[in-house]
């Protein structure tokens, strides 16, 4: 029963990132279908801009479902979020293009991404909290890395399918099938969650009854911590976005690598962090978490300008090295980040504060860095300038980690379920 409950969380996180990765990976292929009257670069900018625009809904979903999870229990909330995500993916799969329904097509595309991200906000961070609350203290780094592996698992699954469809020239005609396959995954995870007994899933979870005004007062009281968590989430998400998703569409525009080669390369490269992350999480102690994170920020700020500038006219091997650089950064920063998040906030308000902070940081800051890079390049034509937003974010996170020291979260008397 315990394994089934945890497995359902890994599946939910996998589907969340599968859905986002599918949309991001096929964006260069389907941009013409929804924005047929623009130039290729503008089509790509608009398609990628839908990702952060859709994610505007995440802070609202994070607050709503974070509050619901803290009041009604994680399991009930996670069942509804995953089921709703599957339904929205089905709507994406049957959405007609611009030629059939005109401007309604991109409008509905944005609406579905808004709804999907509203429900997704109640899945990613609450799922991680659900897992770590049922894990022994000394194993939380390892399970944090496993949860990050489920993130990569979703992206890897998406990349494998997109590469397969691309190889057989099926993307532009069969991309809807990719969303339908995601619906099947969500359905399986939702059924798995429904069969888990509530006696286990809701054991030790707080059921808060304080009024809404008090919850807002608490968030305002810890606003400094919320800002720090949001800032760190922005770097975590932007590194993931650049290394795993963004370069998949941008590199073919400025280098000698084709879009098909880049899709296949993405699949091969994803195996590297997917296999390595559990070992990093297993061997890193809690005392070294912030050191790893600060080191990743400094390296990102120093090397990223050279890496993005080197994309110009790069060969296949050069693009491989640049993408490996960003993937290594993401591994160093993300291997134990969920365990770090977990220890930052007291148990009583954990889901609401973490979900809201993560949504604000990853979407309002981190989610826009990819489109900003495209926009800077489109306006200036200079790859040297494209690294500015990402490097500034990395430096801000480094100083936030260095200057804003963590106070240990208070421990409540009620025991947490342990996973042996």
C-alpha positions in Angstrom: 0.0 0.0 0.0 2.8 2.4 0.9 4.7 1.6 -2.4 1.5 2.1 -4.4 0.8 5.5 -2.8 4.4 6.7 -3.6 4.3 5.2 -7.1 1.2 7.2 -7.8 3.0 10.4 -6.9 5.9 9.6 -9.2 3.5 8.8 -12.0 1.7 12.1 -11.4 5.0 14.1 -11.6 6.0 12.1 -14.7 2.8 12.9 -16.5 3.1 16.6 -15.5 6.5 16.9 -17.1 5.6 14.6 -20.0 2.7 16.9 -21.0 4.9 20.1 -20.7 7.8 18.5 -22.6 5.6 17.2 -25.4 4.2 20.6 -26.0 7.7 22.2 -25.9 9.3 19.6 -28.1 6.6 19.7 -30.8 6.3 23.5 -30.7 8.8 23.9 -33.6 6.8 21.4 -35.7 3.2 22.7 -35.0 3.9 26.4 -34.8 2.9 26.7 -38.4 -0.5 25.1 -37.7 -1.5 27.7 -35.1 0.4 30.8 -36.4 0.6 30.2 -40.2 0.9 33.9 -41.2 4.1 34.7 -39.3 7.8 34.2 -40.1 9.4 31.0 -38.8 11.2 32.8 -35.9 8.0 34.6 -34.8 6.1 31.4 -35.1 8.6 29.8 -32.7 8.5 32.8 -30.3 4.7 32.7 -30.1 4.6 28.9 -29.6 7.2 29.1 -26.8 5.5 32.1 -25.3 2.4 30.0 -24.7 4.4 28.0 -22.1 5.0 30.9 -19.7 1.7 32.5 -20.5 -0.1 29.4 -19.7 1.9 29.1 -16.5 0.5 32.4 -15.2 -2.3 30.2 -13.8 0.1 28.2 -11.7 0.3 30.6 -8.7 -3.5 30.5 -8.4 -3.6 26.8 -8.7 -0.7 26.4 -6.2 -2.5 28.6 -3.6 -5.9 26.9 -4.2 -4.7 23.3 -4.2 -2.0 23.9 -1.5 -4.7 25.2 0.8 -7.0 22.3 -0.1 -4.2 19.8 0.5 -3.4 21.3 3.9 -7.0 21.3 4.9 -8.5 18.2 3.3 -5.5 15.9 2.8 -2.9 15.3 0.1 -4.4 12.2 -1.4 -7.8 13.6 -2.2 -6.3 16.7 -3.8 -3.8 14.7 -5.8 -6.5 12.5 -7.2 -8.5 15.5 -8.5 -5.5 17.3 -10.0 -4.3 14.3 -11.9 -7.7 13.4 -13.2 -8.3 17.0 -14.4 -4.9 17.1 -16.1 -5.8 14.1 -18.1 -9.0 15.6 -19.2 -7.3 18.8 -20.4 -4.8 16.8 -22.3 -7.6 15.0 -24.1 -9.0 18.4 -25.1 -5.5 19.3 -26.5 -5.5 16.2 -28.5 -8.8 17.0 -30.3 -8.0 20.7 -30.9 -8.4 21.8 -34.6 -5.8 24.1 -36.2 -5.9 27.7 -37.5 -7.0 26.7 -41.0 -10.2 25.1 -39.7 -11.4 27.5 -36.9 -9.2 30.6 -37.4 -8.0 32.6 -34.4 -10.1 30.5 -32.1 -7.5 27.7 -32.5 -4.5 29.6 -30.8 -7.0 31.1 -28.3 -8.2 27.7 -27.2 -4.6 26.5 -27.2 -3.7 29.2 -24.7 -6.9 28.5 -22.6 -6.1 24.8 -22.4 -2.5 25.5 -21.3 -3.9 27.9 -18.6 -6.2 25.2 -17.3 -3.6 22.5 -17.5 -1.1 24.6 -15.5 -3.8 25.5 -12.9 -4.2 21.8 -12.1 -0.5 21.0 -12.5 0.3 23.4 -9.7 -1.5 21.1 -7.3 0.5 18.1 -8.5 4.2 18.8 -8.6 5.1 20.2 -5.2 2.3 18.5 -3.2 3.4 15.2 -4.7 7.0 15.7 -3.6 5.8 16.7 -0.1 3.5 13.6 0.0 6.6 11.4 -0.8 9.0 13.1 1.6 6.5 13.1 4.6 6.5 9.3 4.3 10.3 8.9 4.1 12.9 8.6 6.9 15.0 11.7 7.5 18.3 10.1 6.4 16.7 8.9 3.1 15.0 12.1 2.0 17.9 13.3 -0.2 17.7 9.9 -2.1 13.9 10.1 -2.5 14.2 13.8 -3.5 16.6 12.7 -6.3 14.1 9.9 -7.3 11.3 12.5 -7.5 13.6 14.5 -9.8 14.1 11.3 -11.8 10.4 11.1 -12.4 10.6 14.6 -13.8 13.2 13.4 -16.2 11.3 10.2 -16.8 8.4 12.3 -18.2 10.7 14.3 -20.4 12.5 11.2 -21.6 9.3 9.5 -22.4 8.1 12.5 -24.4 11.5 12.9 -26.1 11.5 9.2 -27.1 8.1 9.5 -28.6 8.8 12.8 -30.4 12.0 11.4 -31.8 10.1 8.3 -33.1 7.4 10.4 -34.6 10.0 12.7 -36.2 11.9 9.8 -37.6 8.8 8.6 -39.5 7.7 12.1 -40.4 4.5 11.8 -38.2 4.8 14.9 -36.0 2.8 17.4 -38.1 0.0 14.9 -38.7 0.1 12.7 -35.6 1.1 15.1 -32.7 -2.4 14.7 -31.2 -1.6 11.0 -30.5 1.2 12.1 -28.2 -1.3 13.9 -25.9 -3.6 10.9 -26.0 -0.8 8.7 -24.8 -0.3 11.1 -21.9 -4.0 10.8 -21.1 -3.6 7.0 -20.7 -0.7 7.6 -18.2 -2.8 10.1 -16.2 -5.7 7.7 -16.1 -3.5 4.9 -14.8 -2.1 7.1 -12.0 -5.5 8.4 -11.0 -6.8 4.8 -10.7 -3.8 3.8 -8.7 -4.4 6.7 -6.3 -8.1 5.9 -6.0 -7.3 2.4 -4.8 -4.9 3.5 -2.0 -6.5 3.4 1.5 -7.0 6.8 3.1 -5.9 5.5 6.5 -2.3 5.4 5.1 -2.3 8.4 2.8 -3.8 10.9 5.2 -2.0 9.6 8.3 0.0 12.4 10.0 -1.3 15.1 7.6 -2.5 18.3 9.2 -6.1 19.3 8.8 -6.2 23.0 9.1 -9.3 24.9 10.1 -8.0 28.4 10.6 -9.8 31.1 8.5 -8.5 32.3 5.2 -7.4 35.6 6.6 -5.0 33.9 9.0 -3.5 31.9 6.1 -2.8 35.1 4.2 -1.3 36.7 7.3 1.0 33.7 7.7 2.2 34.0 4.1 2.9 37.7 4.7 4.8 37.0 7.9 7.1 34.6 6.0 7.3 36.8 2.9 11.1 36.8 3.1 11.2 33.1 2.9 8.6 33.0 0.2 10.8 35.4 -1.9 13.8 33.2 -1.3 12.0 30.1 -2.3 10.5 31.7 -5.4 13.9 33.0 -6.5 15.6 29.7 -6.1 12.7 28.0 -8.0 13.2 30.4 -10.9 16.8 29.3 -11.4 15.9 25.6 -10.9 13.2 25.9 -13.6 15.1 28.1 -16.0 18.1 25.7 -16.0 15.8 22.8 -16.7 14.0 24.8 -19.4 17.2 25.9 -21.2 19.1 22.6 -21.1 16.3 20.2 -21.7 13.6 22.0 -23.7 14.6 25.4 -25.0 17.8 24.5 -26.8 15.9 21.7 -28.6 14.2 24.4 -30.7 16.7 27.3 -30.6 20.0 25.5 -31.5 18.9 24.5 -35.0 18.2 28.1 -35.7 21.7 29.3 -35.1 23.9 26.2 -35.5 24.5 23.5 -38.1 22.4 20.9 -36.3 19.0 20.1 -37.8 15.7 19.9 -35.9 15.5 16.1 -36.4 19.1 15.6 -35.1 18.3 17.8 -32.1 15.2 15.8 -31.1 17.2 12.5 -31.3 20.1 14.1 -29.3 17.7 15.3 -26.6 16.6 11.7 -26.1 20.1 10.3 -25.8 21.3 13.1 -23.5 18.4 12.6 -21.1 19.6 9.1 -20.2 22.7 10.6 -18.6 21.0 12.6 -15.8 18.2 10.0 -15.5 20.7 7.3 -14.5 23.0 9.6 -12.5 20.6 11.5 -10.3 19.8 8.7 -7.8 23.5 8.2 -7.1 24.0 12.0 -6.4 21.0 12.0 -4.1 22.2 8.9 -2.3 25.7 10.2 -1.5 25.1 13.9 -0.8 24.6 14.7 2.8 22.2 17.3 4.0 25.0 19.6 5.1 26.3 19.8 1.4 22.9 20.7 -0.2 23.4 24.4 -0.3 27.1 24.1 -1.2 26.1 22.2 -4.4 23.4 24.7 -5.2 25.6 27.7 -4.7 28.3 26.1 -6.8 25.9 25.5 -9.7 24.8 29.1 -9.6 28.3 30.5 -9.8 29.3 28.1 -12.6 26.1 29.1 -14.5 26.8 32.8 -14.2 30.5 32.4 -15.3 30.2 29.9 -18.2 26.7 30.5 -19.6 27.7 33.6 -21.7 30.4 31.6 -23.4 28.1 28.6 -23.9 25.3 30.5 -25.5 27.7 32.6 -27.7 29.4 29.3 -28.8 26.1 28.1 -30.3 26.7 30.3 -33.4 27.6 28.0 -36.3 28.4 25.2 -33.8 29.0 21.7 -35.1 27.1 18.7 -33.7 29.7 17.9 -31.1 29.7 21.5 -29.9 26.0 21.5 -29.4 26.3 18.2 -27.5 28.9 19.8 -25.1 26.7 22.9 -24.5 23.6 20.8 -23.7 25.6 18.6 -21.4 26.8 21.7 -19.6 23.3 22.8 -18.8 22.2 19.3 -17.9 25.0 18.9 -15.4 24.1 22.3 -13.9 20.5 21.1 -13.5 21.6 17.8 -11.9 23.8 19.6 -9.4 21.1 22.0 -8.4 18.1 19.7 -8.5 19.4 16.4 -7.1 18.3 17.2 -3.5 16.2 20.3 -4.0 12.9 18.8 -2.9 14.4 17.7 0.4 15.8 21.2 0.7 12.4 22.7 0.1 10.9 20.3 2.6 13.1 21.4 5.4 12.5 25.1 4.7 8.9 25.4 5.9 7.1 24.1 9.0 4.8 21.1 8.4 1.6 23.0 9.2 1.9 25.3 6.2 4.2 23.3 4.1 2.1 22.5 1.0 0.6 26.0 0.7 3.8 28.0 1.1 6.0 25.7 -1.0 3.4 25.3 -3.8 2.8 29.0 -4.0 6.5 29.9 -3.8 7.5 27.4 -6.4 4.7 28.5 -8.8 5.6 32.1 -8.5 9.3 31.6 -9.0 9.3 29.0 -11.7 6.6 30.6 -13.8 6.7 34.4 -13.3 10.6 34.5 -13.5 12.0 31.2 -14.7 9.4 30.4 -17.3 10.1 33.6 -19.2 13.8 33.3 -19.5 13.6 31.1 -22.6 11.3 33.4 -24.5 13.4 36.4 -23.4 16.5 34.8 -24.9 14.6 34.4 -28.2 13.4 37.9 -28.1 16.9 39.4 -27.4 18.3 37.4 -30.2 15.5 38.4 -32.6 15.9 42.1 -31.7 19.8 42.3 -31.6 21.0 39.2 -33.5 23.7 38.8 -30.8 24.1 35.5 -29.0 26.5 37.2 -26.6 23.6 39.2 -25.1 21.1 36.4 -24.8 22.7 35.0 -21.5 22.0 38.2 -19.5 18.6 37.3 -18.0 19.8 33.8 -17.0 23.1 35.0 -15.6 21.4 37.7 -13.5 19.0 35.1 -12.1 21.9 32.8 -11.2 23.8 35.6 -9.4 20.6 36.6 -7.4 20.1 33.0 -6.3 23.7 32.6 -5.2 23.5 35.7 -3.0 20.1 34.6 -1.7 21.5 31.3 -0.6 24.7 32.9 0.8 23.1 35.8 2.7 19.7 34.4 3.8 20.6 31.5 6.1 18.0 29.0 6.9 16.5 28.7 10.3 15.6 25.1 11.1 11.9 24.3 10.6 10.1 23.5 13.9 9.3 19.9 14.4 5.8 18.9 15.5 5.1 16.2 18.0 3.1 14.0 15.7 5.3 11.3 14.0 5.6 11.0 10.3 5.2 7.7 8.5 8.6 6.2 7.7 9.6 4.3 4.6 12.0 1.6 5.3 
